[in-house]
Amino acid sequence: MAAIARWCIRHRLVAVLLWLLALGGVGTGAVLAGNAYSNDYEVPGTESGRATALLERGFHGLGGDGDTIVWHTERGSVRADAVQERMSGVLREVAELPGVAAVTSPYGDTAGRISEDGRTAYATVTFAEQADDVPEGQAKAVVDTARAAATDDLRVELGGTVVALTEAPGGHVAEAVGVAVAAVVLFLAFGSLAASALPIATALVSVGIAYSGIVLLGHVMTVADFAPMLGMLVGLGVGIDYALFIVTRHRRGLKRGLSVAEAAETAVATTGRAVVFAGATVCIALLGMLILRLSFLNGVAVAASLTVVLTVAASVTLLPALLSLIGMRALSRRERRTLAEHGPQPELPTGFAARWSAFVERHPKLLGAVAAVVMTVLALPTLSLHLGTSDQGNGPAAATTRKAYDLLADGFGPGVNGPLTLVAGLDGADDRVALDQLPAALSATKGVAAVSPVTYNGSGDTAVLTVVPDSSPQSKATSELVDRLRQDVLPRAEAGTSLDVNVGGVTASYDDFAEIIVGKLPLFVGVVIALGCLLLLVAFRSIGIPLKAAAMNVMAVAGAFGVVVAVFQWGWGSELLGLGSAGPIEPFLPVIMVSVLFGLSMDYQVFLVSRMYEEWLETGDNRRAVRVGLAETSRVINSAAVIMISVFLAFVLSGDRVVAMFGIALAAAVALDAFVLRTLLVPALMHLLGGANWWLPKRLDRLLPRISIEPPECRATADARAKIPAQRVTVPTTEENEDVRDIAG
């Protein structure tokens, strides 16, 4: 690490230029290539996947995305001549627009598209492609054409996945707000404009390259449309934090009288090691998603890992170059004046940090119990977690998709917003006879509101019919209906024939996706925990440290899930935040959240315990190690946590429900991790366990490889003390550590 830092400092202009060239080159490539994101939740081998494949193969043109145009009048009826003439003309215009395959009007032979009270009607717009492949311009043309028909007495709203493309938030308000808040926190922490700008600049450059790289990545593998925002969210958070830790160590070196180059090199050689190690743990947690073997999540894992790798690389290469460029301006004017007048002085852990550390040492049992109770209470909502489809009924109240959803639910019942599609392949007359009898059996099934007639394709080898539930797509009752059809109704209809009816539709697809994920989740969590523990075991040569870290990570994840369930599933404040109404949690969210949260939780564990480990190696005194480590790191960890929380919460402004879920979940996890677990529960437990914190069987110690994140002199001190166990060994230490011990003692 020191050699890398020296090269970047000596060739600082070259290092900065290389990063800027990379930013410009990758960014230009992304602009020229355009994005190719895909939200493909279909899992090969599932029943809903087979239904989609049969539909696309048997009904060319019906495999495209189907959206709705809804109109409603408070006066009169939608059957009135004026309304019928106006809307029929609009539907003809929509049918002629590019990308539209067909428009089904409620005026004519189509039944069931006008409500019983005659005030609401809807038409179906079938696009030639699935939503991922429909250009935004084509979607906007449909919306503008339909909305132009609205009058004071006639409401016109549109719903569907393609229409939602026109509601995608524009600009980068969330990112700007998060960066602005981070800049304020950094300035308050450093008192130097130049020093506070460096973590921001480093994070923006690395995240900018990563964002463009994710755009290009979408052309070679499946990448979800929220992956760039997730990568940016994680990248800004960890990027600013990693740079903050290194700049803090650099400033400490300047105050001790080191030159700018020496301070920067020392910061990278010491704290930079912890940054690389922390980044590696985040990447391992993220790449753990690959074991699920789901293409939808593979792209998310690689995209987020790419962002973290680039932020780490920028922190240990671009940052030291920038530190050497600003020179002594890394210190505030007052700090520079004090240094010139009084000479080098170490930055000592005084004030609240030192008092808090001593307080935890005096009351470890009480504080540990309080922290455990807080985490348990916050985790309780997790027990009611419901995975399912949060649909456009959960969108912001002002969105046209939400208004269309509500109009349809009020006029036709909630199930019309998420009908089930039953698709069958036919082989012989017996199959056709059995299928013709199926609508009657379906109509008599509990939970079914309506059944459409069977529609056969031109060759007669594929048939489709639609089942409208009497509950909303996101309701548990709809999921239960899917299970009832698959396990009871359809098998009876298929008995004695070769008929094979597959249940598809939005709810069925999400249920299949959720079932696959839930089935693999224990393996995934186990692998992530095991790999994280193995890394900590090798780094800290201890059995207790990895086990405590695993327990703390599980607690942080459970607490964050509890907050997400309360806000999004129970609806506590979701409307006030502009996040729409209460609804289930997306089935892919637990996997992604576990990956990211485990990685971020490891960050603070590494930075906190690594300083304790240094002190333990030098003194062999656990009480002193915990006290000094907490006193020295709590302030910077809390500052870093405030920055992360601010960045994550700012993404609530994105207007995207999924991204907002990530933002609130990550903000809650970081808050609990930094202010409850790492500065309260972890040190309390370490005081209670004493020297057992650092116990490792000697045989295992010899077998494990060496990964040193501590300074070499700390290891030398520990080795010297181990050779003479019978007497106290006095080993010269840095002036800073001597002063810290004086205060701590």
Secondary structure as GFF3:
##gff-version 3
##sequence-region A 1 745
A	DSSP	alpha_helix	2	10	.	.	.	ID=ss1
A	DSSP	alpha_helix	12	33	.	.	.	ID=ss2
A	DSSP	alpha_helix	47	58	.	.	.	ID=ss3
A	DSSP	beta_strand	66	72	.	.	.	ID=ss4
A	DSSP	alpha_helix	81	95	.	.	.	ID=ss5
A	DSSP	beta_strand	100	104	.	.	.	ID=ss6
A	DSSP	beta_strand	120	127	.	.	.	ID=ss7
A	DSSP	three_ten_helix	131	133	.	.	.	ID=ss8
A	DSSP	alpha_helix	136	147	.	.	.	ID=ss9
A	DSSP	beta_strand	155	159	.	.	.	ID=ss10
A	DSSP	alpha_helix	161	165	.	.	.	ID=ss11
A	DSSP	alpha_helix	173	190	.	.	.	ID=ss12
A	DSSP	alpha_helix	193	217	.	.	.	ID=ss13
A	DSSP	alpha_helix	227	255	.	.	.	ID=ss14
A	DSSP	alpha_helix	260	287	.	.	.	ID=ss15
A	DSSP	three_ten_helix	288	292	.	.	.	ID=ss16
A	DSSP	alpha_helix	295	316	.	.	.	ID=ss17
A	DSSP	alpha_helix	318	326	.	.	.	ID=ss18
A	DSSP	three_ten_helix	327	330	.	.	.	ID=ss19
A	DSSP	alpha_helix	333	342	.	.	.	ID=ss20
A	DSSP	alpha_helix	352	362	.	.	.	ID=ss21
A	DSSP	alpha_helix	364	379	.	.	.	ID=ss22
A	DSSP	three_ten_helix	380	384	.	.	.	ID=ss23
A	DSSP	three_ten_helix	392	394	.	.	.	ID=ss24
A	DSSP	alpha_helix	400	412	.	.	.	ID=ss25
A	DSSP	three_ten_helix	414	417	.	.	.	ID=ss26
A	DSSP	beta_strand	420	425	.	.	.	ID=ss27
A	DSSP	alpha_helix	429	443	.	.	.	ID=ss28
A	DSSP	beta_strand	448	451	.	.	.	ID=ss29
A	DSSP	beta_strand	455	456	.	.	.	ID=ss30
A	DSSP	beta_strand	462	469	.	.	.	ID=ss31
A	DSSP	alpha_helix	476	484	.	.	.	ID=ss32
A	DSSP	pi_helix	485	489	.	.	.	ID=ss33
A	DSSP	alpha_helix	490	494	.	.	.	ID=ss34
A	DSSP	beta_strand	500	504	.	.	.	ID=ss35
A	DSSP	alpha_helix	506	540	.	.	.	ID=ss36
A	DSSP	alpha_helix	544	564	.	.	.	ID=ss37
A	DSSP	pi_helix	565	569	.	.	.	ID=ss38
A	DSSP	alpha_helix	589	619	.	.	.	ID=ss39
A	DSSP	alpha_helix	622	650	.	.	.	ID=ss40
A	DSSP	three_ten_helix	651	654	.	.	.	ID=ss41
A	DSSP	alpha_helix	657	672	.	.	.	ID=ss42
A	DSSP	pi_helix	673	681	.	.	.	ID=ss43
A	DSSP	alpha_helix	682	689	.	.	.	ID=ss44
A	DSSP	three_ten_helix	690	694	.	.	.	ID=ss45
A	DSSP	alpha_helix	698	703	.	.	.	ID=ss46
A	DSSP	alpha_helix	712	723	.	.	.	ID=ss47
A	DSSP	alpha_helix	735	744	.	.	.	ID=ss48
###
